[in-house]
Every structure is written in C-alpha cells, then in structure tokens.
Amino acid sequence: MAKVLIVDDAAFMRISIKNMLTKNGYEVVGEAENGLIGVEMFKELHPDIVTMDITMPEMSGLDALKEITKIDPQAKVVMVSAMGQEAMVRDAIVSGAKGFIVKPFKEDGIIAAIKKLA
C-alpha cells in the first residue's frame, strides 16, 4: 500500500487524515506541521503521496508544493484546504498538484483522491 506524508499545521487535521488513511490500509510515514518541515521530510522519507494543507506558517503549502516538484517532478501531492477558491485550485494544479480536497471532507472523499494516485 502507498506510503503517505501528511503536512498540515492543525494537529487534529493530521490525526483525522492519519486515522482515515491507516484504517484504509495506507501507511503514514510522517507528519509535518508546516511546509518547510514537509519539504525536508519529503527528501528524507520519499513518500508515494503527500497530503498538503495550503495555509501554514513558515512556508505555505503552495510554496512547499513547488519545492517538492523541483525535487521530484513526478511527486504525487494532493492539496487539502478549506479555501476552495478557483484561483487557489488553479495555482495548485499549475504548480504540480495531482488533486485537491476541500475541507471539511468525508472519509470516502479523501480515500478516493488517494486511491486515484496510489
């Protein structure tokens, strides 16, 4: 099953996503509370998939996405954000995101997005 890195500044959101993924057979290999740590963990852990919040301290999810796709242009990053504005979605896709999940999400929504990439 796919190895996943979760990047979100909200601890409850990381726990929620981790529980949904592990319950469905995915291996969560790491959790980061901001984009800067997320990029470092991506380099170290080489996950198959990254879930990435957009609005975070230190480094935004969009900036982290750009850094990750410089490291690995084939990286599978799914953006997870409460801000579902079209411009934000477009920026994320143009920057290399492979999917976009809008908070609040249901378990079947996040699993479907991850399964599509796995």
Secondary structure by P-SEA (a helix, b strand, c coil): cbbbbbbcccaaaaaaaaaaaaaaccccccccccaaaaaaaaacccccbbbbbcccccccaaaaaaaaaaaccccbbbbbcccccaaaaaaaaaacccccccccccaaaaaaaaaaac
